[in-house]
Amino acid sequence: MPGIQDRLLTARGASAALIHCFGLYRRWRVQRTLQQGKVRELWVAVCGNPVRVILLAFLLAQFGFAQKVTVEFDQGADFSSYKTFAIRNGQLNSRNPALNSELVKKRIEADLERNLTARGLTEASGRPDLNVVYHFGSARKTELESYPAGWRGWGTRVVRVPYAEGTLVIDLRDTNTHSLVWRGVASEEKSDAAKIEGKLDDMVRKPLEKYPPKHK
């Protein structure tokens, strides 16, 4: 009787033969549909069901243009000590007037207040523990910003900060040390101002869902 190794070799040979036959069949089907001039049948022969291909392309497009959210924070900061916040120095730098209005600014600040309160912080009328500074939109450019010791290690860390159309940068700064302790960036890969404005609530909410950060 054949051993287990012989049986495995036989099974592998049968699988390889089956794959080869399938490839020959698909090649024959393509050649046949080319001769008959049937475009739809050619699409099916090459790609499979066209409805599935269109659905897959749609899903890939949705993921490709999804919102991008990144968060960085000072590993040495004690976030449990921060109890209050105040919104300071909000800047709108969009090239589109629809995104550069006072209404957009009020909306962002209302979202910031609501989401920070939901994370356990209280808006202060006096001197807060954290100053909240935000930048929304701008011509595509990159700025350099230096962080003091404590931001992911000792010494000074220089970080490239991309400010682009459809980008919201939220900074939380310690009022005692005047240093940046947390940053959230949300980018919406859309060029339509109305669509970007429709995503503002999510652009504020998603980064702040990661506050307070979890230390590794």
N, C-alpha and C positions, 0 to 999 in steps of 0.2 A: 504493500500500500504506500502511496506517496506520503512523504512527511509534510509537516506544517510549512516548512520553507518552500517546498515545491508547490504547495497549494497557493501560497502568497504570490509566487512568481507567476503562476497561471492566472490568478485574479488580476494582477497588475497588467499582464499582457492583454487580457480581455478588455480591461478599462481603456488602455491605450488604443486598442483597435476600434473600440466604440467611439472614442473622441475623434479619431481619424476619419471614421465613416461619417460622423456628424458634420465635420468640416467639409468633406467632399460633397455632402448633400446640400449644405448651405451655398457652396460655390456654384453647384449646378443650378440651384434655384435662382441665384442672382443672374447667371448667364441666360437662363430661360426667360426671366421677366424682362431682361434687357432686349432680347430678340422680339418679344411680344409688345414692347413699349408700354408696359403697365407700370406707371409711376408709383401708385399706392402699393402694389404688390412688391415692388422693388424696395420701398421703404420698410415694409414689414419684414422682407427677407433679410435686410441688412441690420435693422435696428429692433425689430420686434413690433409689438403693438404700438401704433402711433399715439394713441391716447395716453398710454403709459409713459411714453417718451416726453410728451408735452407736459404731463403732470409732474414728471421728475424735473424737467427744466424749470417749471414754475416754482417748485419747492426749493431748488438750488438757488434761484434768483432771490427768494425770500430770505434764505439764510445768508446769501452773499451781501444783502443790503440791510442786515439786521443791525440793531444798535450795538455799538461797541462801548463797553464800560471797563475802566481800569481804576484801581485804587492803590495809593501808596500811603504809608504812614510812618511816623517816628517810632521805632521799636522801643526806645527808651522812655516814651511818654506814658504817664499814668492816666489813662482815659477815664478811670473811675472817679478821678478828682474833679473832672469837668462837669459842672451842674447847670451853668447858664451860658447863653449865647446872645450875640447882637449882630444884626446884618449890617455890614459896612461896605462902602465903596463898590457897589455893583456897576459893572461896565458892559455896555452893549456896543460891539464893534462891527456889526453886520453891515455889509455893503447894500443890503436890501432894506429899503425904508420900512417895509412891513414887519421886519424883525428888529428894527431899531427904534421902536416906539416906547412911549411911557407905559402903555398897556402891557407890553411884553415884560417890561421890567417889574411892574406890579405883580404880574402873574408868577414870575420866577420867585420873587420874594415871598409871596403867599405860599407857594409850594415849599420853599425852604423852611419857612416857619412851621408849617403843618408837619412836614416830615421829621424835622429835628425834634419837635415836641413829641412826636410818636416814638422817637428813639430815647426818650427819657430826659431830654434837656428842657430848660425853661427859658423863655426870652426875658432878658434882663432890661430893666429901665435904667439902671445905673451901670457901673463897670462890670462887664461880663467876664466869665472864665475864657470864653472863646470868641474871637471876632470871625465872622463869616464874610469872606470876600469871594466874589464870583466874576467870571468873564464869559460872555456869550458871543460867539461868532467872531469874525474879522476876516480881512484879506489873509490869504495863506502866507504864514510866516512862522518863524521859530525864534523864540526868545530864550536867553540863558538865565537861569535863576540859581542862586547859591543857597544851600541849606547849611545851618550850623551843625556843630557836633551833636551827635545823638540821632541824627536822621540816618537810620540804617548803619550805624557805626560811628567811629570817631573821625574827627576832622571835618572838612568842608566838602560837600558833594555838589557838583554843578550838574544840573539836569536841563536837557533841552525840552522846552514846553511848546508843543505845537498849538497855535491858535488858528483854527480854520473855520470856514463857514459851516454852521451846523454843529459846532463844538461848544459844550458847556464845561467850564472848569470851576470847581467848587473848592475853595481853600478854607481850612480851619486853622486859625493862628492862636497860639497861647498868648494871652495878654500880659502875663508876668514875664515871660522870656522873649516875647516878640518874635517867636519862631514859628515856622510852619510845622504843624504836627500831623495833619491829615490832608490828603488831596484826592478828590474824585473827579474823573474826566468821563464825560459821556459824549459820544460822537454819533451823529445821525448822517448816514451816507445818502443824502437826498439833496437835490438842487432846487426843488420846488419849495418856496418860502412857506406856502400854506401847509405843506406836509410836515415841514420842520416844526412849524408852530403847533401843529396838532400833536407832536411828540414831546412837547416841553414838559408836561407832567411826568412822563416816564423818565426823561433825561435828568430830572431832579431826584425822583424817587429811587431809581435803580442804584446809583452810587451810594446814597444815604442808607440803603438797606444793609450796606456792609459796615455801617457804623453802629457801635464802637467796633474797631477791628479786633480780630482774634490773633493774639501773639503766637508765633510758631515756637 
